[in-house]
Amino acid sequence: MKQGMSSEVSPLASELLKMDSKELPSGLTMHSDYVPPANPIPFSRYYDPAFARLEYEKLWKKSWQYACRVEDLPNIGDRMPYDVGAELSYFIVRSGANEFRAFNNACLHRGNRLVSAQVSGSSIRCSFHAWEWNPDGSLKNVPSSWDFPGVDADKYRLPEAKLEVWEGFIFINPDPDAAPLSSQMGLLPEAFKDRGHGDRFTFAHVSKKIRANWKILQEAFMESYHVVETHSDALPFSGDASTKYDIWPSENGDISRLITPLAIPSPHLGDKASTQVAVDGLAQLFAMAMGLEPPKIDASKGNARAQLAAWRRETMGQALGRDFSERCDSEMVDTTQFFMFPNFFPWFGEGLPLIYQFLPYGDNPNESVMNVRLTSPLPGNGVCPPPVKINYLDFDDFFSDKAPEFGLAAHIFDQDLSNLGNIQLGLRPAHSAHSKNTLGRYQEQRIQHFHNLLSKTLGLE
């Protein structure tokens, strides 16, 4: 199977990695030849309420899922909600100096939602009748307790979900019989060894409602095939068709990865595309994001990507008071994204340091929520800045209008999201002979793998 497209000035990502001026970390040296079976993916998966119901019962109630970050809850008593559609609602609370818990988000009196936003306090108090719990879930107070002779404090602890922390990410699993998180992580710990997110923090966080099924939303960010049309303005400096895709089958965890090389032209532009234009275009974007003048790079001297990476090591090191001298060129320049089933996307390196999470919204399978964070390494002093507030965007809000904190990435997200409503609208009336996905065997293989895993999880193999 052909693994990407290249040109004289746009090598495959795998070839560029061999040219790196530094030693590559394990997250970039890992490779897999696994190719997922090409099973049919009917369009009905994206709009059928019965399929959505099956997902709630077999997927969301049974899987480890990333809920929030440790830095979101710096103090004991800090808490925030985690919702999966209208079916599941939990809140995460820091219950001790280094302890977190996940509780069902409903008062045990009459069901009132207990936590609806990032809040703080020494206790969890219902806004309806002031029933109150401690951060460890134990019952603290029931007003007029004489009127509730059947309320036993031991039996009225808040119901709890399993919770584990990895690299600053807080994961929960509603299934009391679930295996440990490590059983689902596969190669991720090895991939992020010495490059993890435990010493990073979130400096921008958006939660955006989308008029499309959560899987359509998620799949829009699992391949670079769409760049040629959706992000055509990035073709001069993005090696979209040179992207390297890898999938590791279930015995190593349900993990996949893409590496899209930047500072090279798209292979779609042909052999005569300009390497100088490519590196200058990306350098300008990096410089604008940091409020700096772009560096002067001479592509004729060879390995322009290494020159750009060296500039990034220096400028980021000065800005953060940290040493980036051992970070390879690809870490500083390229966009590398890992995926852990069902919906966790930790990015690798500094090219585009994002975290994605995609979830159902409400009880309508045609709507979803995208949670995206921009992250940064902690400053050299190790002090984490205060947690950022989530910027909630409604269905018709644009990143470029309402999320200026995302800088130039806001424009990219608006481009990505512009297609999704029409995709959702096109599924149900599609001709019966073509009412299923037709996926590229290489560039869209991560989507195929995702659906194969979903079928297995739902018992539909």
C-alpha positions as CSV (number, residue, x, y, z in Angstrom):
1,M,0.0,0.0,0.0
2,K,1.4,3.4,-0.9
3,Q,2.1,5.4,2.2
4,G,1.7,9.0,1.2
5,M,2.7,11.2,-1.7
6,S,5.9,13.2,-2.1
7,S,7.7,15.5,-4.5
8,E,11.3,16.6,-5.0
9,V,10.9,19.4,-2.4
10,S,8.3,17.6,-0.2
11,P,9.7,14.3,1.2
12,L,7.5,11.9,3.2
13,A,7.4,12.5,6.9
14,S,9.3,9.3,7.5
15,E,12.2,10.5,5.3
16,L,12.2,13.9,7.0
17,L,12.5,12.3,10.4
18,K,15.7,10.6,9.2
19,M,17.2,14.0,8.3
20,D,16.5,15.5,11.8
21,S,19.4,17.3,13.3
22,K,18.7,15.8,16.8
23,E,18.1,12.4,18.3
24,L,14.4,11.5,17.9
25,P,12.3,10.7,21.1
26,S,10.4,7.4,21.3
27,G,7.1,9.2,20.4
28,L,8.5,9.8,16.9
29,T,10.6,6.6,16.4
30,M,7.6,4.2,16.9
31,H,6.3,2.6,13.8
32,S,3.6,0.2,12.9
33,D,2.7,-1.7,9.7
34,Y,-0.7,-2.6,10.9
35,V,-3.5,-1.9,8.4
36,P,-7.1,-2.0,9.7
37,P,-9.6,-4.2,7.9
38,A,-11.9,-2.2,5.5
39,N,-15.2,-2.8,7.2
40,P,-18.3,-0.9,6.1
41,I,-19.3,2.2,8.0
42,P,-23.0,3.0,7.4
43,F,-24.1,6.7,7.5
44,S,-26.8,5.7,9.9
45,R,-24.2,5.5,12.7
46,Y,-24.1,9.3,12.6
47,Y,-27.8,10.0,13.1
48,D,-29.7,6.9,14.4
49,P,-31.0,7.5,18.0
50,A,-30.8,3.7,18.5
51,F,-27.1,3.7,17.7
52,A,-26.5,6.6,20.0
53,R,-28.3,4.7,22.8
54,L,-26.1,1.7,22.2
55,E,-23.0,4.0,22.5
56,Y,-24.2,5.3,25.9
57,E,-24.7,1.8,27.2
58,K,-21.7,0.0,25.8
59,L,-19.1,2.8,25.2
60,W,-19.6,5.8,27.5
61,K,-20.6,3.8,30.6
62,K,-17.8,1.4,30.1
63,S,-14.7,3.3,28.9
64,W,-11.9,5.3,30.4
65,Q,-12.4,8.8,29.2
66,Y,-10.4,12.0,29.7
67,A,-12.4,14.5,31.8
68,C,-10.2,17.4,32.7
69,R,-6.6,18.4,33.8
70,V,-5.1,18.6,37.2
71,E,-4.3,22.3,36.8
72,D,-8.0,23.0,36.4
73,L,-8.4,22.2,40.1
74,P,-5.5,23.7,42.1
75,N,-7.1,23.8,45.5
76,I,-9.0,21.4,47.7
77,G,-12.7,21.7,47.0
78,D,-12.2,23.0,43.5
79,R,-14.5,21.1,41.1
80,M,-15.9,21.1,37.6
81,P,-18.6,19.1,35.7
82,Y,-18.0,16.4,33.1
83,D,-21.0,15.7,30.9
84,V,-21.5,13.1,28.1
85,G,-24.7,14.2,26.4
86,A,-27.8,14.1,28.5
87,E,-27.1,10.6,29.8
88,L,-24.0,10.9,32.0
89,S,-23.0,13.8,34.3
90,Y,-20.2,13.7,36.8
91,F,-18.1,16.3,38.6
92,I,-14.4,16.1,39.3
93,V,-13.3,17.5,42.7
94,R,-9.8,17.9,44.3
95,S,-10.6,16.1,47.6
96,G,-7.0,16.3,49.0
97,A,-3.6,17.7,48.3
98,N,-2.9,15.0,45.7
99,E,-6.3,13.3,45.5
100,F,-9.2,13.7,43.0
101,R,-12.6,12.1,42.9
102,A,-15.4,11.8,40.4
103,F,-19.0,11.9,41.7
104,N,-22.4,11.5,40.1
105,N,-23.6,15.1,39.4
106,A,-27.1,14.9,41.1
107,C,-28.3,15.7,44.5
108,L,-29.4,12.6,46.5
109,H,-32.4,14.5,47.7
110,R,-34.4,15.4,44.6
111,G,-31.9,15.2,41.8
112,N,-30.8,18.8,41.4
113,R,-27.5,19.2,39.4
114,L,-24.8,19.9,42.0
115,V,-22.0,21.4,39.8
116,S,-22.5,23.3,36.6
117,A,-19.2,25.2,36.2
118,Q,-15.7,25.5,37.5
119,V,-16.3,26.5,41.2
120,S,-14.5,26.3,44.5
121,G,-15.6,25.7,48.1
122,S,-15.0,23.7,51.2
123,S,-18.2,21.6,50.6
124,I,-20.5,20.6,47.8
125,R,-23.9,22.3,48.6
126,C,-27.1,21.8,46.7
127,S,-28.6,25.1,45.6
128,F,-32.2,23.8,46.1
129,H,-32.4,22.7,49.7
130,A,-28.8,23.0,50.9
131,W,-28.0,19.3,51.3
132,E,-24.3,19.3,51.7
133,W,-21.3,16.9,51.1
134,N,-17.6,17.0,51.9
135,P,-15.1,16.9,49.0
136,D,-14.5,13.2,49.8
137,G,-18.2,12.5,49.0
138,S,-19.3,12.0,52.6
139,L,-22.6,13.5,53.7
140,K,-22.0,16.7,55.8
141,N,-25.4,18.2,56.5
142,V,-29.1,17.7,55.8
143,P,-31.2,20.7,56.9
144,S,-34.1,19.5,59.1
145,S,-32.4,16.1,59.4
146,W,-35.1,15.2,61.9
147,D,-37.5,14.9,59.0
148,F,-35.4,12.3,57.1
149,P,-35.2,9.3,59.5
150,G,-34.3,7.0,56.6
151,V,-31.2,8.9,55.5
152,D,-28.2,7.0,56.7
153,A,-24.9,9.0,56.3
154,D,-23.0,5.9,55.1
155,K,-25.6,5.1,52.4
156,Y,-25.9,8.7,51.3
157,R,-22.3,9.2,50.2
158,L,-22.2,10.6,46.7
159,P,-22.0,7.8,44.1
160,E,-18.5,7.6,42.7
161,A,-16.8,6.7,39.4
162,K,-13.4,5.3,39.0
163,L,-10.7,7.9,38.5
164,E,-7.0,7.8,37.6
165,V,-4.4,10.5,36.7
166,W,-1.8,10.2,33.9
167,E,0.5,13.1,32.9
168,G,-1.8,15.7,34.5
169,F,-4.8,14.3,32.6
170,I,-7.7,13.1,34.8
171,F,-9.6,10.1,33.4
172,I,-12.8,8.6,34.7
173,N,-14.7,5.4,34.1
174,P,-18.3,4.9,35.2
175,D,-17.9,1.1,35.2
176,P,-17.2,-0.1,38.8
177,D,-15.7,-3.3,37.3
178,A,-13.4,-1.6,34.8
179,A,-9.8,-2.7,34.4
180,P,-7.1,-0.1,35.2
181,L,-6.5,2.8,32.9
182,S,-3.2,1.2,31.9
183,S,-5.1,-1.5,30.1
184,Q,-6.5,1.0,27.6
185,M,-3.4,3.2,27.2
186,G,-1.2,0.8,25.4
187,L,1.9,2.6,24.0
188,L,1.0,6.1,25.1
189,P,3.2,6.0,28.3
190,E,6.2,4.9,26.2
191,A,5.4,7.4,23.4
192,F,5.3,10.3,25.9
193,K,8.3,9.2,28.0
194,D,10.3,12.4,28.9
195,R,7.9,14.4,26.7
196,G,4.7,14.1,28.7
197,H,2.1,16.7,29.7
198,G,2.7,16.5,33.4
199,D,4.9,19.6,33.3
200,R,2.6,21.5,30.9
201,F,-0.4,23.8,31.6
202,T,-3.4,25.0,29.7
203,F,-3.4,28.7,28.6
204,A,-6.5,28.6,26.4
205,H,-9.6,26.4,26.6
206,V,-12.7,26.5,24.4
207,S,-15.8,24.4,24.5
208,K,-17.7,24.7,21.3
209,K,-21.2,23.3,20.3
210,I,-21.4,21.8,16.9
211,R,-24.4,20.8,14.7
212,A,-23.0,17.4,13.8
213,N,-22.6,14.0,15.4
214,W,-19.6,13.6,17.7
215,K,-18.0,11.1,15.4
216,I,-18.2,13.3,12.4
217,L,-16.6,16.1,14.5
218,Q,-13.9,13.8,15.7
219,E,-13.1,12.3,12.3
220,A,-12.5,15.8,10.8
221,F,-9.4,16.0,13.0
222,M,-8.0,12.5,12.3
223,E,-6.5,13.0,8.9
224,S,-4.7,15.6,6.8
225,Y,-6.4,14.6,3.5
226,H,-8.8,17.5,3.9
227,V,-6.0,20.1,4.0
228,V,-5.9,20.4,0.2
229,E,-9.4,21.9,0.1
230,T,-10.4,23.0,3.6
231,H,-7.0,24.6,4.5
232,S,-5.8,25.4,1.0
233,D,-4.1,28.6,2.3
234,A,-1.7,26.3,4.3
235,L,-0.5,24.3,1.2
236,P,2.6,26.5,0.7
237,F,4.1,25.3,4.1
238,S,2.2,22.1,5.0
239,G,3.2,18.6,3.8
240,D,-0.3,17.3,4.0
241,A,0.0,14.3,1.7
242,S,3.4,13.5,3.1
243,T,1.8,12.7,6.5
244,K,2.8,9.5,8.3
245,Y,0.0,7.5,9.8
246,D,0.5,4.6,12.3
247,I,-2.0,2.4,14.1
248,W,-1.2,0.0,16.9
249,P,-3.7,-2.9,17.2
250,S,-5.5,-3.7,20.4
251,E,-2.8,-5.9,22.0
252,N,-0.8,-2.7,22.3
253,G,-3.7,-0.5,23.2
254,D,-6.2,1.2,20.9
255,I,-3.7,3.9,19.8
256,S,-3.0,5.7,16.5
257,R,-0.8,8.7,15.5
258,L,-0.3,11.1,12.6
259,I,2.8,13.2,11.9
260,T,2.2,16.0,9.4
261,P,5.5,17.7,8.4
262,L,5.6,21.5,8.2
263,A,8.0,24.0,6.6
264,I,7.8,22.1,3.4
265,P,5.3,22.7,0.5
266,S,2.4,20.4,-0.1
267,P,3.2,17.6,-2.6
268,H,0.1,18.8,-4.4
269,L,2.0,21.9,-5.5
270,G,4.5,19.8,-7.5
271,D,8.3,19.6,-7.8
272,K,8.9,23.3,-8.4
273,A,7.2,24.6,-5.2
274,S,9.4,26.9,-3.1
275,T,11.1,25.5,0.0
276,Q,12.0,29.1,0.9
277,V,8.3,30.2,0.8
278,A,7.4,27.2,2.9
279,V,9.8,27.9,5.7
280,D,9.2,31.7,5.6
281,G,5.4,31.1,5.8
282,L,5.6,28.9,8.9
283,A,8.3,31.1,10.5
284,Q,5.9,34.0,10.2
285,L,3.1,32.1,11.9
286,F,5.3,31.0,14.8
287,A,6.7,34.6,15.2
288,M,3.3,36.2,15.1
289,A,2.1,33.8,17.8
290,M,5.0,34.9,20.1
291,G,4.8,38.6,19.2
292,L,8.3,38.4,17.6
293,E,9.9,39.3,14.3
294,P,10.3,36.2,12.1
295,P,13.8,34.8,11.7
296,K,15.8,35.2,8.5
297,I,16.3,31.7,7.1
298,D,18.2,30.8,4.0
299,A,16.8,27.7,2.5
300,S,19.6,27.5,-0.1
301,K,22.0,26.6,2.8
302,G,20.1,23.4,3.3
303,N,17.8,21.9,5.9
304,A,15.7,25.0,6.4
305,R,13.5,23.0,8.9
306,A,16.6,22.6,11.2
307,Q,17.2,26.4,11.0
308,L,13.7,27.1,12.0
309,A,13.8,24.6,14.8
310,A,17.0,26.1,16.2
311,W,15.3,29.6,16.3
312,R,12.3,28.1,18.1
313,R,14.5,26.4,20.7
314,E,16.2,29.7,21.4
315,T,13.1,31.9,21.5
316,M,11.0,29.5,23.5
317,G,13.8,28.9,25.9
318,Q,14.2,32.6,26.5
319,A,10.5,33.1,26.9
320,L,10.0,30.3,29.4
321,G,13.3,30.0,31.1
322,R,13.7,26.4,30.0
323,D,16.2,24.4,28.0
324,F,14.9,23.0,24.7
325,S,18.3,22.1,23.3
326,E,17.6,18.4,23.2
327,R,14.2,18.7,21.4
328,C,14.4,17.5,17.9
329,D,13.5,19.5,14.8
330,S,10.2,17.6,14.3
331,E,9.1,18.4,17.9
332,M,9.6,22.1,17.4
333,V,8.1,22.4,13.9
334,D,5.7,19.6,12.9
335,T,2.2,18.7,14.1
336,T,2.1,15.2,15.7
337,Q,-1.2,13.9,17.1
338,F,-1.9,10.8,19.1
339,F,-5.3,9.2,19.6
340,M,-6.6,6.9,22.3
341,F,-10.0,5.3,21.9
342,P,-12.6,6.6,22.2
343,N,-12.0,10.3,22.1
344,F,-8.7,11.4,23.6
345,F,-6.2,13.4,21.4
346,P,-3.0,14.5,23.1
347,W,-0.6,16.3,20.7
348,F,3.1,15.8,20.8
349,G,5.7,18.5,20.7
350,E,5.5,22.3,20.2
351,G,4.4,22.5,16.6
352,L,0.7,22.7,17.5
353,P,0.4,21.9,21.3
354,L,-3.3,21.0,21.5
355,I,-5.5,18.6,23.4
356,Y,-8.8,17.5,21.8
357,Q,-11.9,15.9,23.3
358,F,-15.1,15.3,21.4
359,L,-18.4,14.4,23.1
360,P,-22.2,14.0,22.4
361,Y,-24.3,17.0,23.3
362,G,-27.7,16.7,24.9
363,D,-30.0,13.9,23.6
364,N,-29.7,14.8,19.9
365,P,-27.3,12.6,18.0
366,N,-26.9,15.4,15.4
367,E,-25.2,17.6,17.9
368,S,-21.9,17.5,19.7
369,V,-19.3,19.4,21.7
370,M,-15.6,20.0,20.9
371,N,-13.3,20.8,23.8
372,V,-9.9,22.0,22.7
373,R,-7.0,23.3,24.8
374,L,-3.8,25.1,23.8
375,T,-1.0,24.1,26.1
376,S,2.5,25.3,27.0
377,P,5.5,23.9,29.0
378,L,5.6,25.2,32.5
379,P,8.0,28.1,33.1
380,G,11.4,27.3,34.3
381,N,10.4,28.1,37.9
382,G,7.9,25.3,37.8
383,V,5.1,27.5,39.0
384,C,1.8,26.7,37.2
385,P,-0.3,29.8,36.4
386,P,-3.9,30.1,37.7
387,P,-6.3,27.9,35.8
388,V,-8.0,29.5,32.7
389,K,-11.7,29.8,32.5
390,I,-13.4,27.8,29.8
391,N,-14.6,29.9,26.9
392,Y,-18.0,28.5,25.9
393,L,-18.9,29.0,22.2
394,D,-22.5,28.4,21.0
395,F,-23.5,26.7,17.8
396,D,-23.2,29.9,15.6
397,D,-20.1,31.4,17.3
398,F,-16.8,31.5,15.4
399,F,-13.4,31.0,17.0
400,S,-12.1,34.0,15.1
401,D,-14.8,36.2,16.7
402,K,-15.1,34.8,20.2
403,A,-11.8,33.0,20.9
404,P,-9.0,35.5,20.2
405,E,-6.8,33.7,22.8
406,F,-6.3,30.9,20.1
407,G,-4.6,33.4,17.8
408,L,-4.0,32.1,14.3
409,A,-5.4,28.7,15.2
410,A,-8.8,30.2,15.5
411,H,-8.9,30.7,11.7
412,I,-7.9,27.0,11.2
413,F,-10.7,25.8,13.5
414,D,-13.3,27.9,11.7
415,Q,-12.2,26.3,8.5
416,D,-12.5,22.8,9.9
417,L,-15.9,23.3,11.4
418,S,-17.3,25.0,8.3
419,N,-17.9,21.6,6.7
420,L,-19.5,19.7,9.5
421,G,-23.1,20.9,9.4
422,N,-23.4,20.1,5.7
423,I,-21.9,16.6,6.3
424,Q,-24.6,15.9,8.9
425,L,-27.3,17.2,6.5
426,G,-26.1,15.0,3.6
427,L,-26.1,11.7,5.4
428,R,-29.8,10.8,5.7
429,P,-30.8,11.6,2.1
430,A,-27.8,9.9,0.6
431,H,-28.5,7.4,-2.2
432,S,-29.0,3.9,-0.8
433,A,-26.2,2.5,-3.0
434,H,-23.7,5.0,-1.4
435,S,-25.0,5.3,2.2
436,K,-21.7,4.4,3.7
437,N,-18.2,5.9,4.0
438,T,-15.7,5.4,1.2
439,L,-12.3,5.9,3.0
440,G,-8.8,6.2,1.7
441,R,-6.8,3.1,2.7
442,Y,-3.9,5.1,4.0
443,Q,-4.8,8.7,4.6
444,E,-8.1,7.9,6.3
445,Q,-7.1,4.6,8.0
446,R,-7.3,6.1,11.5
447,I,-11.1,6.7,10.9
448,Q,-11.5,3.1,9.8
449,H,-9.6,1.8,12.8
450,F,-11.8,4.0,15.1
451,H,-14.9,2.5,13.7
452,N,-13.6,-1.0,13.9
453,L,-12.9,-0.4,17.6
454,L,-16.3,1.1,18.0
455,S,-18.0,-1.9,16.4
456,K,-16.1,-4.2,18.7
457,T,-17.0,-2.2,21.8
458,L,-20.7,-2.1,20.8
459,G,-20.8,-5.9,20.0
460,L,-21.4,-5.3,16.3
461,E,-18.5,-7.1,14.7
